[in-house]
Amino acid sequence: QDRALGEPGLLGGLTAGPLAPVANLVSASRLVRKVAETATGISADFPLPPFATTTFERWLGSHEALPEAGQRGTVALFATCLGDFNFPSMPANAVRVLEKNGYAVVRPRQVCCGIPNLDGGDIAAAQEKARVTVASLLAEVEAGRPIVVPGPTCSYTIRKEYPELLGTAAARKVAENTFDVMEFLDKLRRKKELSLAFDGGPLGKVSYHAACHLRAQKVGFPGARLLGQVRGTEVATVQECCAVDGTWGMKAQYYALGQRYAQGLRRGLEGTDAALFVTDCMLSARRILQENGVVAVHPVEALARAYGVAVGVP
């Protein structure tokens, strides 16, 4: 079970792209999922993330940057496994929003952050991935590029876990220069450097789910603050846990317990009367889809809509 859940980067690299439609069709089969639950221990009821037909790396390679890109410098984007292989629109829209605010974006070499290995107790595998990631990101930091991450679990891992896992000056330096993407943009807001050219119009009522791994980084709710800058937008924050907790909520023996704990989130979202649902965590979005029947997007995607620069990546 832990081996099956511990390698999302490897699985995504093999499956996203041309094989994605077949993989998604198989994943949608109730019979296949029940057989897989017996073999792997992954709950047949958990809505697994779909694989994308276009990876983020491929999209970035053909992307034409906005005119503002590079005016303020360059940032390095750690796209996350979910961003690279399952929800490429998330990092793609992060690129568009960063470019709108004057930053060019590069994608350094990256592997899985290692948190799925930590979930399963495989410390050695997590340490090896941390070493690879730190070596890659350190080169970006030394080149003067901050690291931005559109996924709170991965940013938490790099900032909080890597210094403990490796105990090196390099890991600490990378951690100190890594930011959640919404946190990075919110720093621009505080310095009055955030673009307020929201040509895409208001977003209406927005229900914002505050992800646990983002709150654990003690940066508050930057996504809610930023969306509140858009004229004609009203943001309601819901803080209840989705109870996915990395890979824990996907495991067959914990699925029912996780679903029970997630009912607070379900009720909170139902009470907001929102037209748009956002969450920083794409696994939380899977729980929201299952419990509330609505598609939740990353706040950077909502911000891209407000700027009028949003893109969709299949």
Residue pairs with C-beta under 8 A, 6 or more apart in sequence:
1 40
1 41
1 42
1 120
1 251
2 119
2 120
2 121
2 122
2 247
3 120
4 40
4 41
4 42
5 42
5 116
5 119
5 120
5 247
5 250
5 251
6 116
6 117
6 119
6 120
6 122
6 125
6 247
7 112
7 116
8 81
8 82
8 85
8 112
8 116
9 81
9 84
9 85
9 111
9 112
10 112
11 85
12 51
12 55
12 81
12 84
12 85
12 86
13 85
15 23
15 51
15 85
16 51
16 52
16 53
16 55
16 84
16 85
16 86
17 52
17 53
17 54
17 55
17 58
18 53
19 51
20 50
20 51
20 52
20 53
21 53
23 51
24 50
24 51
26 32
27 33
27 48
27 50
30 44
33 44
34 44
36 42
36 44
37 43
37 44
37 252
41 251
41 252
41 253
42 48
42 250
42 251
42 252
43 250
43 251
43 252
43 255
44 252
45 255
45 259
46 249
46 250
46 255
46 286
46 290
47 286
47 287
47 289
47 290
48 250
48 286
49 82
49 86
49 87
49 282
49 283
49 286
50 86
51 85
51 86
52 85
52 86
52 87
52 88
52 313
52 314
53 314
54 88
54 313
54 314
55 84
55 85
55 88
56 79
56 83
56 84
56 85
56 88
56 91
56 92
56 107
56 313
57 79
57 84
57 107
59 88
59 92
59 313
60 91
60 92
60 95
60 105
60 107
63 92
63 95
65 99
65 104
66 96
66 99
66 100
66 309
68 99
68 100
68 101
68 102
68 195
69 98
69 99
69 102
69 103
69 104
69 105
70 102
70 103
70 104
71 102
72 101
72 102
72 103
72 193
73 102
73 103
73 104
73 144
73 145
74 103
74 104
74 105
74 106
74 145
75 98
75 103
75 104
75 105
75 106
75 145
75 146
75 147
75 148
75 184
76 105
76 106
76 107
76 108
76 137
76 140
76 145
76 146
76 147
76 148
77 91
77 94
77 95
77 98
77 105
77 106
77 107
77 147
77 148
77 149
77 150
77 181
78 108
78 110
78 113
78 133
78 137
78 147
78 148
78 149
78 154
78 155
78 158
78 178
79 91
79 107
79 110
79 150
80 91
80 113
80 149
80 150
80 151
80 153
80 154
81 112
81 113
82 90
82 151
82 282
82 283
83 90
83 91
83 150
83 151
83 282
84 91
84 110
86 282
87 282
87 298
88 313
89 297
89 301
89 311
89 312
89 313
90 150
90 151
90 282
90 297
90 298
90 300
90 301
91 150
92 311
92 313
93 298
93 300
93 301
93 303
93 304
93 309
93 310
93 311
94 105
94 148
94 150
94 181
94 298
94 300
95 105
96 304
96 307
96 309
96 310
96 311
97 181
97 185
97 300
97 303
97 304
97 307
97 309
98 105
98 148
98 181
98 185
99 105
99 309
100 195
100 197
100 304
100 307
100 309
101 185
101 188
101 193
101 194
101 195
102 195
106 140
106 145
108 136
108 137
108 139
108 140
109 132
109 136
110 133
110 136
110 137
111 129
111 132
111 133
112 129
113 129
113 130
113 133
113 153
113 154
113 157
113 158
114 125
114 126
114 127
114 128
114 129
114 130
114 133
114 157
114 161
114 165
115 126
115 153
115 154
115 156
115 157
115 161
115 246
116 246
116 247
117 123
117 125
117 126
117 129
118 126
118 157
118 161
118 246
119 245
119 246
119 247
119 248
120 247
123 165
126 161
126 165
127 165
127 166
130 161
130 162
130 165
130 166
130 171
131 166
133 158
133 162
133 174
134 162
134 166
134 168
134 170
134 171
134 174
135 170
137 147
137 158
137 174
137 178
138 170
138 173
138 174
140 147
141 147
141 173
141 174
141 177
146 177
146 178
146 179
146 184
147 158
147 174
147 177
147 178
147 179
148 178
148 179
148 180
148 181
148 184
149 155
149 158
149 178
149 179
149 180
149 181
150 180
150 181
150 280
150 298
150 300
151 280
151 281
151 282
152 180
152 211
152 212
152 213
152 214
152 217
152 280
152 281
153 211
153 213
153 246
153 281
153 283
155 178
155 179
155 180
155 213
155 214
155 217
156 213
156 214
156 216
156 217
158 174
158 175
158 178
159 175
159 178
159 217
160 175
160 216
160 217
162 171
162 174
162 175
163 171
163 172
163 175
165 171
179 187
180 214
180 217
180 219
180 222
180 280
181 300
182 214
182 222
182 223
182 226
182 280
182 299
182 300
183 217
183 219
183 222
185 194
185 222
185 226
185 300
185 303
186 219
186 222
186 225
186 226
188 194
189 225
189 226
189 229
194 226
194 229
195 307
196 229
197 307
198 229
198 230
198 231
198 306
198 307
198 308
199 307
199 308
200 304
200 305
200 306
200 307
200 308
200 309
200 310
201 232
201 306
201 308
202 230
202 231
202 232
202 233
202 306
203 227
203 230
203 232
203 233
203 275
203 276
203 302
203 305
203 306
204 232
204 233
204 234
204 274
204 275
204 276
205 234
205 236
205 272
205 273
205 274
205 275
205 276
206 227
206 233
206 234
206 235
206 236
206 274
206 275
206 276
206 277
206 278
206 302
207 236
207 238
207 269
207 272
207 274
207 276
207 277
207 278
208 221
208 223
208 224
208 227
208 235
208 236
208 237
208 238
208 278
208 279
208 299
209 237
209 238
209 239
209 242
209 265
209 269
209 277
209 278
209 279
209 280
209 281
209 284
209 288
209 296
210 221
210 224
210 237
210 238
210 239
210 280
211 242
211 279
211 280
211 281
211 284
212 241
212 242
212 245
212 281
213 281
214 221
214 280
214 281
215 221
215 239
221 237
223 278
223 280
223 299
223 300
224 235
224 237
224 299
226 299
226 303
227 233
227 235
227 278
227 299
227 302
227 303
227 306
228 235
230 303
230 306
233 306
236 272
236 274
238 265
238 268
238 269
238 272
239 268
240 262
240 264
240 265
240 267
240 268
241 261
241 262
241 264
241 265
242 249
242 262
242 265
242 279
242 281
242 283
242 284
242 287
242 288
243 249
243 257
243 258
243 259
243 260
243 261
243 262
243 265
243 287
244 250
244 258
244 262
244 281
244 283
244 284
244 286
244 287
245 258
246 283
248 254
248 258
249 255
249 258
249 259
249 262
249 283
249 287
259 291
262 287
262 291
263 291
265 284
265 287
265 288
265 291
266 291
266 292
269 277
269 288
269 292
269 294
270 292
276 297
276 302
277 288
277 292
277 294
277 295
277 296
277 297
278 296
278 297
278 298
278 299
278 301
278 302
279 285
279 288
279 296
279 297
279 298
279 299
280 298
280 299
282 298
284 296
285 295
285 296
285 297
285 298
288 294
288 296
289 295
289 296
301 310
304 310
304 311
